[in-house]
Amino acid sequence: MLVDSKQKELQPQEIILEATTQTKSEYTPDQVLASVMVEVREPGVVLMQEGNTLYISHKCKDRVAYARALNADTAQNYVENSIIYAKAMYAAGYDTLVVDFNDKTIFSLFDAIVSNKNRQRVNPDKDGKPTVSYTVKNLSEGYRITCDIGPKRAGQLK
């Protein structure tokens, strides 16, 4: 059952349990927890919790991060959490997030982030114009979204 983070904030292990249950994962919560614990120890990996959502990001080339989320929050909070995450990743030097997924309902999350209501809130350019957008690629199993989270910057991420 999703847990409204405005009412109760879960511990990371609880988020993993709930997210694994909600997505009907083929893996047990213990397997996912063990995998996450190994994954976050890799160089260039960032783990962030916002509300009842965990974000795991892998540094790729240039200013790109490969990202995934484990969500146990309400839909509205998931959108808010993701906007905060996008702002934080941009502040950390990333311009683009790449996300692979199978569940088509994830499109609604990205649609909400780039909607007219929210897009101004995600790292506008120096003139205040929205810059958040995404493109979709069909994969053999699922989809890949490439999401620009702010104005492109030159140079490499250190």
Number of C-alpha atoms within 10 A of each C-alpha: 10 15 18 18 18 11 7 11 17 19 13 17 15 15 25 25 18 22 24 22 17 14 12 10 11 10 11 14 19 13 12 18 19 11 11 15 11 10 16 15 11 10 9 11 17 17 15 16 18 19 25 28 27 25 17 19 23 20 17 16 10 16 21 23 24 17 18 16 19 20 27 30 27 18 14 11 20 21 19 18 22 21 23 16 20 24 18 15 22 22 12 12 17 24 25 26 24 20 17 19 16 12 10 10 9 13 14 12 17 18 15 16 24 22 13 11 9 16 20 17 18 24 23 16 14 8 6 10 13 20 19 25 19 18 10 14 11 11 11 6 9 12 18 17 19 19 20 22 27 22 17 14 12 9 9 11 15 7
